Amino acid sequence: MPTLALPAELLDDLNEAQRDAVRAVDGPVAIIAGAGTGKTRVISRRTAFAIASGVVPADQVLVVTFTDKAAGEMMERLRLLGLPGVSARTFHAHALSQLRHFWPMQHDGAAMPEILATKLPILSRIARGLPGHYRFTPAKDLADEIEWAKSRRVVPASYVAAADAAGREPPLPADLFVRAFADYERAKARAGRLDFDDMLIGAVDLLERDPEAADIIRARKRWFSVDEYQDTNPLQQRLLELWADGRPDICVVGDEDQTIYTFTGATSDYLTSFAARHAGTRVIALTENYRSTPEVLDLANRLIARTGRSKVLTATRPSGPRPTVSRHATSEAEVSALAAGIEALLAAGTAPAEVAVLVRTNAQLAPIEAALTRAGIGYRVRGLGFWRRPEIRAAIELVSRAGTGTGEALSDAVRALWATELGYEEGAAAERGEAGERAAALETLASILGDLVATDPAANRDAVLADLRRRAAAEETSTAVGVELATYHRAKGLEWDAVFLPMLEEGSLPIRQAFDDDAALDEERRLLYVGITRARVHLALSWAEQRESRGRESRRRPSRFLDGLVPRPAGAAARSAREPRPRILELPDGFSARPAREDESVLMGALRAWRTERARADAVPAFVVAHDSMLAAIVEVRPTTLAALRRVKGMGPTKLERYGVEILDVVLASAQEVG
């Protein structure tokens, strides 16, 4: 068992700001910890320093973390510092322990009800009972709004007034939402369950209404350290106030630029106003970053500078490769280039687990999963994987009922079954929420089915079913190790050697719903900041000029946030009135874009000329040889081998055998011409 280190030893290998934070062990303290600045080390060392210095006994310390995983990691760090008995818990876990202890005393000896793992099963049933098209409201949207209300101790009867005061727009007309909210609370009570919000509400009620219980609880913990304080909601803040009961030993740690959970009621206001609310607060800023290269941090600092603030993170790591911000002609070309970029990193020695692709919503992961599957790159999904989604499992099983057709006829029969049994409608993917993710997943599966029958027009039901099940099995075996796929929210607190941030377009990041809401736009910017600061060495941002939306291709514009990272050159403003905006973003010194426009024009022209000649020779329409989207993907990837060309979407075995060598000759000749 490790022994408790001496106070002086706990200051070793820390920078000056970190030492100041570790030594600040009494009274109110606010540690403003930028991304990658070693806050977990500081929190654990500060806790050990306070105990070793005799400021507080170990059993009276409570370190509050944002997740159970973070609590476990903190406990392990404290154990290695010789402190196995220090409590590190989430707000919910500590509140639950108090409720369980006092519940029988206040409920005639009855045991505490079980906790719901999720609100979604109850809310899904309630949503299906709503009138008209409201029955398609995603249960996740209802759950988020209920969490917002309960974080403010708002009940159904007071919801309308509270929402109006906050300028909050519910996912349903207010009267319908109030009905759904009340139905949820009744259904939960009938089932004899509590949800996670009820844990906090119950603990707050206990401390406010039972002085004897409050005295017992407060006697046990008197020194508090709260991590990720920028994501505290009003209910958690009230609970912290009741635990502390005016005692000064509270340390809060956070970064307002990483506030990404306001949709559930969190706010960074408690962090930014902490010093004003607690007289004598010592505010200590950690700005030396130990995670990322100077090049990655320069991009993050540029993003923050666009908000008008002067916050700057400084790098301690050596210089690394320059981040890239790339434009792609189509979404297919973008994911093809992404897969090629990942393959290049893996070939150069980067471990698969040290590569991540981050997106705004789960639905956006599906085409990336498909591209990596086609490229033979193993991956794992943080959360529910594409092939493990219940609608995808159900859709695959329905293929067995598709009859004896082959090729396109089989595809049509399968889609008809999906429409009847699963409500599949081509092009009907919603913009957000649970329903949108479900529809997008089915559309991706339909696209994979289309690729299968296009590659092998003779494919029958058994062949298609075997291929889909093989892909599903590949995902199961790839979950232990592989490239990490995650949303920005799930990436919080994590880091990788290489990070790819695709789909940075208006409507994707920021999402369309944030366009008219300044607060929501600020949060979208913070999501991108979190994504950028996950990267240690390699960072690639990208967007596509054309992407399928609601069943048809649509033009896309780069995210407004890229404007701050890639400013237009001097004189651009004066030219903008008479010239269209450049399609290629101009990058600041030290950054690179790929590929150059004239290179693209030369290669695309050469490919189209080859396609025309080949179509004439084969006496077939040009699109039979190659669609424009496939040519655009070739332009983006610029394959130099048959193996690389095979990974281009639409390039099945037949096309590869028939046209592969000719296409590579065109690519090579074009490169020599430009060179």
URGI-V806459 format. One record per backbone hydrogen bond with DSSP energy under -0.5 kcal/mol. CO is the residue of the C=O (numbers start at 0). NH is the residue of the N-H. If there is no record, write none. Layout:
<<CO & NH> <CO & NH>>
This chain:
<<5 & 8> <5 & 9> <7 & 10> <8 & 11> <10 & 13> <14 & 18> <15 & 19> <16 & 20> <17 & 21> <18 & 22> <19 & 23> <22 & 24> <27 & 281> <28 & 251> <29 & 31> <29 & 283> <30 & 32> <30 & 253> <31 & 33> <31 & 285> <33 & 36> <35 & 289> <37 & 41> <38 & 42> <39 & 43> <40 & 44> <41 & 45> <42 & 46> <43 & 47> <44 & 48> <45 & 49> <46 & 50> <47 & 51> <48 & 52> <49 & 54> <49 & 55> <50 & 53> <56 & 59> <57 & 60> <59 & 221> <59 & 222> <60 & 86> <61 & 63> <61 & 224> <62 & 64> <62 & 88> <63 & 226> <64 & 90> <66 & 70> <67 & 71> <68 & 72> <69 & 73> <70 & 74> <71 & 75> <72 & 76> <73 & 77> <74 & 78> <75 & 79> <76 & 80> <77 & 82> <78 & 81> <80 & 4> <82 & 85> <86 & 62> <88 & 64> <89 & 93> <90 & 94> <91 & 95> <92 & 96> <93 & 97> <94 & 98> <95 & 99> <96 & 100> <97 & 101> <98 & 102> <99 & 103> <101 & 105> <102 & 105> <102 & 106> <103 & 106> <103 & 108> <106 & 109> <113 & 193> <118 & 122> <119 & 123> <120 & 124> <121 & 125> <122 & 126> <123 & 127> <124 & 128> <125 & 128> <126 & 129> <130 & 133> <131 & 134> <132 & 135> <133 & 136> <137 & 140> <137 & 141> <138 & 142> <139 & 143> <140 & 144> <141 & 145> <142 & 146> <143 & 147> <144 & 148> <145 & 149> <146 & 150> <148 & 151> <148 & 153> <149 & 152> <150 & 234> <154 & 157> <154 & 158> <155 & 158> <157 & 161> <158 & 162> <159 & 163> <160 & 164> <161 & 165> <162 & 166> <162 & 167> <163 & 166> <167 & 169> <172 & 175> <172 & 176> <173 & 177> <174 & 178> <175 & 179> <176 & 180> <177 & 181> <178 & 182> <179 & 183> <180 & 184> <181 & 185> <182 & 186> <183 & 187> <184 & 188> <185 & 189> <186 & 190> <187 & 192> <188 & 191> <191 & 113> <193 & 115> <194 & 198> <195 & 199> <196 & 200> <197 & 201> <198 & 202> <199 & 203> <200 & 204> <201 & 205> <202 & 206> <203 & 207> <204 & 208> <205 & 209> <208 & 210> <209 & 213> <210 & 214> <211 & 215> <212 & 216> <213 & 217> <214 & 218> <215 & 219> <216 & 219> <216 & 220> <222 & 61> <223 & 250> <224 & 63> <224 & 226> <225 & 252> <227 & 230> <228 & 231> <231 & 266> <232 & 236> <233 & 237> <234 & 238> <235 & 239> <236 & 240> <237 & 241> <238 & 242> <239 & 243> <240 & 244> <243 & 246> <247 & 249> <248 & 223> <249 & 28> <250 & 225> <251 & 30> <252 & 228> <253 & 32> <254 & 257> <255 & 258> <257 & 259> <260 & 263> <260 & 265> <261 & 264> <264 & 233> <266 & 269> <267 & 270> <267 & 271> <268 & 272> <270 & 273> <272 & 276> <273 & 277> <277 & 280> <280 & 282> <281 & 29> <281 & 283> <283 & 31> <284 & 286> <285 & 33> <286 & 288> <286 & 313> <288 & 315> <291 & 316> <292 & 296> <293 & 297> <294 & 298> <295 & 299> <296 & 300> <297 & 301> <298 & 302> <299 & 303> <300 & 304> <301 & 305> <303 & 306> <303 & 308> <304 & 307> <313 & 288> <322 & 591> <323 & 540> <325 & 542> <327 & 544> <329 & 333> <330 & 334> <331 & 335> <332 & 336> <333 & 337> <334 & 338> <335 & 339> <336 & 340> <337 & 341> <338 & 342> <339 & 343> <340 & 344> <341 & 345> <342 & 346> <343 & 347> <344 & 349> <345 & 348> <350 & 353> <351 & 354> <353 & 496> <353 & 497> <354 & 483> <355 & 499> <356 & 485> <358 & 487> <360 & 363> <361 & 364> <361 & 365> <362 & 365> <363 & 367> <364 & 368> <365 & 369> <366 & 370> <367 & 371> <368 & 372> <369 & 373> <370 & 374> <371 & 375> <371 & 376> <372 & 375> <375 & 377> <377 & 482> <379 & 381> <379 & 484> <380 & 382> <382 & 384> <384 & 387> <384 & 388> <385 & 388> <388 & 392> <389 & 393> <390 & 394> <391 & 395> <392 & 396> <393 & 397> <394 & 398> <395 & 398> <396 & 399> <397 & 400> <398 & 401> <405 & 408> <405 & 409> <406 & 410> <407 & 411> <408 & 412> <409 & 413> <410 & 414> <411 & 415> <412 & 416> <413 & 417> <414 & 418> <415 & 419> <416 & 420> <417 & 421> <417 & 422> <417 & 423> <418 & 422> <424 & 427> <431 & 435> <432 & 436> <433 & 437> <434 & 438> <435 & 439> <436 & 440> <437 & 441> <438 & 442> <439 & 443> <440 & 444> <441 & 445> <442 & 446> <443 & 447> <444 & 448> <445 & 449> <446 & 450> <447 & 451> <448 & 452> <449 & 453> <450 & 454> <451 & 455> <455 & 458> <458 & 406> <459 & 463> <460 & 464> <461 & 465> <462 & 466> <463 & 467> <464 & 468> <465 & 469> <466 & 470> <467 & 471> <468 & 472> <469 & 473> <470 & 474> <471 & 475> <472 & 476> <473 & 477> <474 & 478> <475 & 478> <482 & 379> <483 & 356> <484 & 381> <485 & 358> <486 & 490> <487 & 491> <488 & 491> <490 & 493> <495 & 535> <496 & 536> <496 & 537> <497 & 355> <498 & 539> <499 & 357> <500 & 541> <502 & 504> <503 & 558> <504 & 507> <504 & 508> <506 & 511> <509 & 506> <509 & 508> <510 & 513> <511 & 514> <513 & 516> <516 & 520> <517 & 521> <518 & 522> <519 & 523> <520 & 524> <521 & 525> <522 & 526> <523 & 527> <524 & 528> <525 & 529> <526 & 530> <527 & 531> <528 & 532> <530 & 533> <531 & 534> <533 & 495> <535 & 292> <537 & 498> <538 & 323> <539 & 500> <540 & 325> <541 & 503> <542 & 327> <544 & 555> <545 & 330> <546 & 553> <548 & 551> <551 & 548> <553 & 546> <556 & 505> <558 & 561> <558 & 562> <559 & 562> <559 & 563> <560 & 563> <560 & 564> <561 & 565> <564 & 587> <568 & 571> <570 & 574> <571 & 575> <574 & 577> <574 & 578> <582 & 584> <587 & 590> <591 & 324> <593 & 326> <595 & 599> <596 & 600> <597 & 601> <598 & 602> <599 & 603> <600 & 604> <601 & 605> <602 & 606> <603 & 607> <604 & 608> <605 & 609> <606 & 610> <607 & 611> <608 & 612> <609 & 613> <610 & 614> <611 & 615> <612 & 616> <613 & 617> <614 & 618> <614 & 619> <620 & 623> <620 & 624> <621 & 624> <621 & 625> <626 & 630> <627 & 631> <628 & 632> <629 & 633> <630 & 634> <631 & 635> <632 & 636> <633 & 637> <640 & 644> <641 & 645> <642 & 646> <643 & 646> <644 & 647> <647 & 650> <649 & 651> <651 & 655> <652 & 656> <653 & 657> <654 & 658> <654 & 659> <655 & 659> <658 & 662> <659 & 663> <660 & 664> <661 & 665> <662 & 666> <663 & 667> <664 & 668> <665 & 669> <666 & 670> <667 & 671> <668 & 672> <669 & 673> <670 & 674>>
